[in-house]
Amino acid sequence: MPDTSNATSTQYSIALKVSLANVPGVLGRLTTTIGETGGNIFAIEGFVAKGPTLEREIVVNCSGVDHQQQIVAAVETLEDVTLIEWWDRTFKMHEGGKIEVLPLCPVGDRDDLSMAYTPGVARVCTAIANNDSLADELTIRKNTVAIVSDGTAVLGLGDIGAKAAMPVMEGKALLFKEFAGVDAFPICLDVATPEEIVETVVRLAPTFGGVNLEDIAAPGAFYVEEELKKRLDIPVFHDDQHGTAVVALAGLRNALTIVGKNMSDVSVVISGVGAAGVAIGKILLGAGVGHVVGVDSRGAIYDGRENLNDMKQWFAKNTNQRGLQGALSDVIADADVFLGVSAPGVLSVDDVTSMASDPIVFAMANPDPEILPEQVEGIVRVMATGRSDYPNQINNVLAFPGIFRGALDAKATDITEGMKLAAANAIAESVLPADLSENNIIPSVFDREVSVRVAAAVAEAAIADGVTRS
């Protein structure tokens, strides 16, 4: 695979609005110049050449911000070409935000107004006051999720604050609606402590039917989720933890089918024991994985290791029954599976070579994985990453829309381990046996049927686990 460091991509695409003299060769010189500057023309507005000049819009994929400027400068030097304006298409997409609120009923006359608002609305308010469960049917609470973040652990950006986190949370809301019809709204909080997140969300909870926690730094994220699950009667789900865990388990189920190994027999090493790593360990144990070892920046997690936070202490007591110690390279030998949610480059080719036969490697650090697929081509049997430019992308969008759709449909009060396992099974089964291969263990994120299957499985599991309101 070519070096991706200089590869063009849509995320850096620009639109060039140009005026061209209608003479032979001008369009050719323009496209040639863009190509010679390393730009990849993605689209050109169709046209018929009439009149002395032509105004057209050209979309060009670039490799970065500096590359955008280079292409713009090159176009500006061309004779018979006038650059009218240009824009970064990603920033243009975000202008004014990516979501909006739309009415579900008309207000075209006094009769409509009297029912939607005063005086008729008072009857509905009174009914809810007398029976607050009616809020689940007679308000947006029935289909609305709060996407809550304090901006302390955003994507690969870290602690960037509440306002800077908004574009990510808006994007999450867009995906909720697009893939599961769930109305979600970003709630980005300017707070100083996890306790303040909890207190704020508890006070906002009457408005929402569920809470999706996002990009909250560990270990505070663990506290926030646990406290909210105790204090609220609606589903609370930290997607950074459990969404990643659900999709990783789905991929692992299919990968083990390919290599002919059983879940109960394999040994798994998890690199990174933060929010996602702990959740992956928990769901693997629930799925019956034989042996799990977690490794952080200080080495293997084991019972008796000093200075472990509460969640790592739980992890130490419930995993690594063999008491393995040392660095990643010390514990990876003979492991069947590597699951990485840590940092770029922590896994070496020698590490992979020391694994058991038909090794499975999920290098999910984003944007740069623990090891690049091309480094272990021919060594790894099944490879997955968190990136869309390689096969087998472990992407949370396969999980969270359907999980909340199912939880809302079932009027769930919680999201249980059984519901997560059901979601993972539904995702795994979305890849038909005839289509299963080393490069196809996970369904496409654009397969709209995945969220439908996940929702149905999650709703059924919620009923079986007894966490639904009548």
C-alpha positions in Angstrom: 0.0 0.0 0.0 1.4 3.5 -0.8 2.6 5.9 1.8 -0.6 7.5 3.2 1.3 10.5 4.7 1.1 12.4 1.4 -2.1 10.8 0.1 -5.0 13.1 -0.9 -8.3 12.7 0.8 -11.8 14.2 0.8 -11.3 15.6 4.3 -8.8 18.1 2.8 -10.8 18.7 -0.4 -11.3 22.2 -1.8 -13.7 23.7 -4.3 -12.3 26.1 -6.9 -14.7 28.4 -8.6 -13.0 29.6 -11.8 -13.7 31.6 -14.9 -12.1 30.2 -18.1 -11.5 31.8 -21.4 -13.4 29.8 -24.0 -10.4 29.0 -26.1 -8.8 25.6 -26.9 -6.5 24.1 -24.2 -7.4 26.3 -21.2 -9.3 23.6 -19.3 -6.6 21.1 -20.2 -3.9 23.4 -18.8 -5.9 23.9 -15.6 -6.4 20.2 -15.0 -2.8 19.4 -15.8 -1.6 22.1 -13.4 -3.7 20.7 -10.6 -2.4 17.2 -11.3 1.2 18.3 -11.5 0.8 20.0 -8.1 -0.4 16.7 -6.6 -4.1 17.4 -6.5 -6.6 14.7 -7.3 -9.6 16.1 -9.2 -12.7 14.6 -7.6 -15.4 16.4 -9.6 -15.9 19.0 -12.4 -19.3 20.6 -12.9 -20.6 19.5 -16.3 -20.8 22.2 -18.9 -21.4 23.1 -22.5 -18.9 25.6 -24.0 -20.8 28.7 -25.1 -19.9 32.4 -24.9 -16.4 33.9 -24.4 -15.9 32.7 -20.8 -17.1 29.7 -18.7 -17.6 29.7 -14.9 -17.1 26.3 -13.4 -16.6 24.7 -10.0 -13.9 22.0 -9.6 -13.5 19.8 -6.5 -9.9 18.8 -5.7 -8.8 16.3 -3.1 -5.6 17.5 -1.3 -3.2 16.0 1.2 -3.3 18.8 3.8 -3.8 22.5 4.4 -0.4 23.5 3.0 -1.2 21.4 -0.1 -4.4 23.3 -0.5 -2.5 26.6 -0.6 -0.1 25.2 -3.2 -2.9 24.2 -5.6 -4.6 27.6 -5.2 -1.3 29.4 -5.9 -0.7 27.3 -9.0 -4.2 28.0 -10.4 -3.8 31.7 -9.8 -0.7 31.8 -12.1 -2.5 30.4 -15.1 -3.2 32.5 -18.1 -6.8 32.7 -19.2 -8.0 31.3 -15.9 -9.4 33.6 -13.1 -9.9 32.1 -9.7 -13.1 33.7 -8.5 -13.1 32.1 -5.0 -12.2 28.8 -3.3 -13.2 27.1 0.0 -12.3 24.2 2.2 -15.2 21.8 1.7 -15.0 20.3 5.2 -15.2 23.7 6.9 -18.0 24.7 4.5 -20.0 21.5 5.6 -19.7 22.7 9.2 -20.9 26.3 8.6 -24.0 26.8 10.8 -23.6 23.3 12.3 -24.7 20.0 10.9 -28.1 19.5 12.5 -31.3 21.4 13.0 -34.7 21.1 14.8 -37.7 20.5 12.6 -41.4 20.6 13.4 -43.5 17.4 13.4 -46.9 19.1 13.2 -48.2 22.1 11.3 -49.1 25.4 13.0 -51.1 27.0 10.2 -54.1 28.5 12.0 -55.6 29.2 15.4 -56.9 25.6 15.8 -53.4 24.2 15.3 -51.9 26.7 17.7 -54.6 25.9 20.4 -53.5 22.3 20.4 -49.8 22.6 19.9 -49.5 25.4 22.5 -51.8 27.2 24.8 -54.5 26.4 25.9 -54.5 22.8 24.7 -51.0 22.0 25.8 -52.0 22.4 29.4 -54.1 19.3 29.2 -51.0 17.3 28.2 -48.9 18.8 30.9 -51.5 17.9 33.5 -51.7 14.4 32.3 -47.9 14.0 32.6 -48.0 15.6 36.0 -50.5 13.0 37.1 -48.5 10.1 35.4 -44.9 11.0 34.5 -44.5 7.9 32.5 -46.6 9.6 29.8 -43.6 11.8 29.1 -42.1 8.8 27.3 -45.0 8.9 24.8 -46.1 12.6 24.7 -42.8 14.4 24.4 -39.6 14.2 22.4 -38.2 12.2 25.3 -39.5 9.1 23.4 -36.8 9.4 20.8 -34.2 11.8 22.0 -30.7 11.2 23.3 -28.3 13.6 24.9 -24.7 13.4 23.6 -22.8 14.6 26.6 -19.1 15.6 26.6 -16.7 17.9 28.5 -14.2 17.9 25.6 -11.4 16.4 27.7 -10.6 13.4 25.4 -11.7 14.3 21.9 -10.8 11.9 19.1 -7.0 12.1 18.9 -7.0 15.7 20.0 -7.1 15.4 23.7 -8.4 18.1 26.1 -9.7 20.8 23.7 -12.6 22.1 25.7 -16.4 22.1 25.4 -16.8 24.5 22.5 -14.1 22.8 20.4 -15.8 19.4 21.0 -19.1 20.6 19.5 -18.3 19.6 15.8 -17.7 16.0 16.9 -20.9 15.8 19.0 -22.9 17.4 16.2 -21.4 14.7 13.9 -22.5 12.0 16.3 -26.0 13.5 16.3 -26.1 13.4 12.5 -25.1 9.7 12.6 -27.8 8.9 15.2 -30.5 10.4 12.9 -29.1 9.1 9.6 -28.6 5.4 10.7 -31.3 4.9 13.3 -33.8 7.7 13.2 -32.8 8.8 16.7 -33.0 12.5 17.5 -29.8 13.3 19.4 -28.5 16.6 20.6 -25.0 17.7 21.6 -24.6 18.8 25.2 -21.1 20.1 25.7 -20.4 21.1 29.2 -17.9 23.7 30.6 -17.2 21.9 33.8 -14.1 21.3 36.0 -14.8 17.9 37.5 -16.6 14.6 36.7 -18.9 15.3 39.6 -20.1 18.5 37.8 -20.9 16.4 34.7 -23.0 14.0 36.8 -24.9 16.8 38.6 -25.6 18.6 35.3 -26.8 15.6 33.4 -29.1 14.5 36.3 -30.8 17.9 36.1 -31.1 17.6 32.3 -32.4 14.1 32.3 -36.1 14.8 32.2 -35.7 16.1 28.6 -34.0 12.9 27.3 -34.8 9.2 26.8 -31.1 8.2 26.9 -27.6 9.6 27.5 -24.6 8.9 25.2 -21.4 9.9 27.0 -18.6 10.9 24.6 -14.9 11.9 24.8 -14.6 12.2 28.6 -11.2 11.5 29.9 -10.5 8.4 32.0 -10.7 7.6 34.9 -13.4 10.3 35.3 -15.4 8.7 32.5 -15.8 5.5 34.5 -17.1 7.5 37.5 -19.5 9.5 35.4 -21.1 6.5 33.8 -21.4 4.5 37.0 -23.0 7.4 38.9 -25.4 8.2 36.1 -26.4 4.6 35.8 -27.2 4.6 39.5 -29.1 7.9 39.6 -31.1 7.8 36.3 -33.8 5.5 35.0 -32.8 5.9 31.4 -30.1 4.2 29.4 -26.6 5.6 29.9 -23.9 4.5 27.4 -20.3 5.6 27.2 -19.6 5.0 23.5 -15.8 5.3 23.7 -15.9 2.3 25.9 -18.8 0.1 24.9 -19.3 1.0 21.3 -15.7 0.1 20.6 -16.0 -3.1 22.6 -19.2 -4.2 20.9 -17.8 -3.7 17.3 -14.4 -5.3 18.3 -16.2 -8.4 19.7 -18.3 -8.6 16.5 -15.1 -8.6 14.4 -13.3 -11.0 16.6 -16.2 -13.5 16.4 -15.9 -13.6 12.6 -12.1 -13.6 12.7 -12.1 -16.6 14.9 -14.5 -18.4 12.5 -12.0 -17.8 9.7 -9.0 -19.2 11.6 -11.0 -22.0 13.1 -10.5 -21.2 16.8 -13.0 -21.1 19.7 -13.6 -18.1 21.9 -13.0 -20.1 25.0 -9.6 -21.4 23.9 -7.9 -18.2 22.7 -5.5 -15.9 24.5 -6.0 -12.1 24.0 -3.7 -9.3 24.7 -5.2 -5.8 25.0 -2.9 -2.8 24.5 -4.3 0.2 26.3 -6.3 -0.2 29.5 -8.2 3.1 29.5 -11.9 3.5 28.9 -12.0 1.4 25.7 -9.5 -1.2 26.9 -11.4 -1.9 30.1 -14.7 -2.2 28.3 -13.2 -4.6 25.7 -11.8 -6.7 28.5 -15.2 -6.9 30.2 -17.2 -7.8 27.1 -14.6 -10.4 26.1 -15.0 -12.1 29.5 -18.7 -12.0 29.1 -18.3 -13.6 25.7 -16.3 -16.5 27.2 -12.7 -15.6 26.0 -10.2 -18.0 27.7 -7.4 -15.7 28.7 -7.2 -11.9 28.7 -4.1 -9.8 29.5 -4.1 -6.0 29.5 -1.0 -3.9 29.0 -0.6 -0.2 29.6 2.4 2.2 29.3 3.9 0.6 32.5 3.5 -3.0 31.3 1.1 -5.9 32.1 -1.8 -5.4 34.4 -1.8 -8.0 37.2 -3.3 -8.4 40.6 -0.8 -6.9 43.1 0.6 -4.2 40.8 0.9 -0.9 42.6 -0.9 2.4 41.9 -3.8 1.1 39.9 -7.0 3.2 39.6 -10.3 1.6 40.6 -11.1 0.3 37.0 -7.6 -1.0 36.4 -7.8 -2.8 39.8 -11.0 -4.4 38.7 -9.3 -5.4 35.5 -6.3 -6.9 37.4 -8.6 -9.0 39.6 -10.7 -10.3 36.7 -8.1 -11.0 34.0 -4.5 -12.3 33.6 -5.1 -15.5 35.6 -1.6 -16.6 34.7 -0.1 -13.6 36.4 2.0 -12.5 33.4 4.2 -9.5 33.9 6.5 -7.3 31.8 6.2 -5.2 28.7 4.0 -5.9 25.7 6.7 -7.8 24.0 7.0 -10.0 27.0 3.3 -11.1 27.1 2.4 -11.2 23.4 4.3 -14.4 22.7 1.9 -17.3 21.8 -1.1 -15.0 22.1 -3.8 -15.7 19.5 -5.2 -12.1 19.4 -3.9 -8.6 19.8 -6.5 -5.8 20.3 -4.9 -2.3 20.4 -6.6 0.8 21.7 -3.4 2.6 22.7 -0.8 4.4 20.6 0.9 4.3 17.2 3.8 1.9 16.7 3.7 0.1 20.0 3.5 -3.3 18.3 6.5 -4.5 16.4 6.8 -7.1 13.6 8.9 -9.3 16.0 6.0 -9.1 18.5 3.5 -10.3 15.8 5.9 -13.1 14.7 6.0 -14.4 18.2 2.2 -14.8 18.4 0.5 -18.1 17.9 -0.3 -19.5 14.5 -2.9 -17.6 12.4 -2.5 -14.4 14.5 -5.4 -11.9 14.6 -4.4 -8.3 15.0 -6.9 -5.4 15.6 -4.7 -2.3 15.6 -7.4 0.3 16.4 -5.5 3.4 17.5 -6.6 6.4 15.4 -5.5 7.9 13.2 -2.2 5.9 13.3 -2.5 2.3 14.4 -0.3 0.3 16.7 1.2 -1.4 13.6 0.4 -0.7 9.9 -1.1 -3.6 7.9 1.5 -3.5 5.3 4.2 -4.1 7.9 2.7 -7.5 8.8 1.3 -8.6 5.4 1.8 -12.3 5.0 2.3 -12.7 8.8 -1.1 -11.8 10.2 -4.1 -13.9 9.2 -6.8 -11.4 10.0 -6.0 -7.6 10.3 -8.4 -4.8 11.4 -7.9 -1.1 12.1 -9.9 1.9 13.0 -9.3 3.5 9.6 -11.5 3.6 6.6 -8.6 3.3 4.1 -7.9 -0.3 5.1 -10.2 -3.4 5.2 -12.1 -4.3 8.3 -12.7 -0.9 9.9 -13.8 -1.2 13.6 -16.2 1.7 13.6 -18.6 2.6 16.4 -21.3 3.7 14.0 -22.1 0.1 13.5 -23.1 -0.1 17.2 -24.4 3.0 18.9 -27.3 4.0 16.6 -28.9 0.6 16.7 -28.2 0.1 20.4 -30.0 3.3 21.3 -32.8 2.6 18.8 -33.4 -0.8 20.4 -33.1 0.6 24.0 -35.6 3.4 23.2 -38.0 1.1 21.4 -38.0 -1.3 24.4 -38.3 1.6 26.9 -35.2 0.3 28.6 -33.9 1.7 31.9 -30.4 0.5 31.4 -28.0 -0.9 28.8 -26.8 -4.3 30.1 -23.9 -6.5 29.2 -26.5 -8.9 27.6 -27.7 -6.1 25.4 -24.1 -5.3 24.3 -23.4 -9.0 23.6 -26.6 -9.1 21.6 -25.5 -6.1 19.6 -22.1 -7.6 18.9 -23.8 -10.9 17.6 -26.1 -8.9 15.4 -23.2 -7.0 13.8 -21.2 -10.2 13.3 -24.1 -12.0 11.7 -24.6 -9.1 9.3 -21.7 -10.6 7.3 -23.1 -13.6 5.6 -21.1 -16.8 5.8 -20.6 -16.8 2.0 -19.1 -13.3 2.2 -16.9 -13.9 5.2 -13.1 -13.6 4.4 -9.9 -12.3 5.9 -10.7 -8.8 4.4 -14.4 -8.9 5.2 -15.1 -9.6 8.8 -17.2 -6.5 9.5 -20.2 -5.1 7.6 -20.0 -1.8 5.9 -20.9 1.2 7.9 -23.3 2.2 5.1 -25.3 -1.1 5.4 -28.5 0.4 6.7 -29.8 -3.0 7.7 -27.1 -3.3 10.4 -28.7 -0.8 12.8 -32.1 -2.5 12.2 -30.7 -5.9 13.2 -28.9 -4.4 16.2 -32.0 -2.6 17.4 -34.1 -5.7 17.3 -31.5 -7.8 19.1 -30.9 -5.1 21.8 -34.7 -4.7 22.4 -35.1 -8.4 22.8 -32.2 -8.6 25.2 -33.5 -5.7 27.2 -36.8 -7.6 27.7 -34.9 -10.8 28.6 -32.8 -8.9 31.1 -35.8 -7.3 32.7 -34.8 -3.7 32.3 -37.8 -2.3 30.5 -40.6 -0.1 31.7 -44.1 -1.4 31.2 
